[in-house]
Amino acid sequence: MNRPVPIRPAPGQESVWDYPRPPRVEACTSKLEIVLGGEAVARTSSAWRVLETSHPPTYYLPRAAFVPGSLRAAEGVSWCEWKGAAAYLDVIGGQTVARGAAWSYPAPSAGFEVLAGAVAVMPGAMDRCTVDGEVVRPQDGGFYGGWITSSVVGPFKGGPGTLGW
């Protein structure tokens, strides 16, 4: 297995290698915006970040942060060893539908109750997602929903050769 060499964070940065396992949930007051189909489908400065070793933060927004009609139930479920059973959602913005590009935990496991009903999105399936105005880069791999900004350093799980991390 290829062992990662953590990047040393500069002042004002976080290393994902300092995040815990099991993950931690923390309140987030950064200004978050999600744009799809040329329209802002969600905005908030009251959300949660899930921080897990080797992963960039995943942001969970309150359902009320989403424009009415921008979310609808989608096919599919998955299981997280920490948070429990996830339900999937389509995200709708303008004439664009990002199928199954969001998920929520209707009844999360102990320790993650604050996430009940909150919604996370795959940033790579959106036009853009921003944190305090900075456009995020999506976590590699197509399965994880991490948001990479200049304030977090890796290397990040998700790309080729990182499965065993």
Secondary structure by P-SEA (a helix, b strand, c coil): cbbbbbccccccccccccccccbbbbbbccbbbbbcccccccccccbbbbbcccccbbbbcccccccccccccccbbbbbccccbbbbbbbbcccccccccccccccccccccccccbbbcccccccccccccbbbbcccccccbbbbccccccccccccccccc
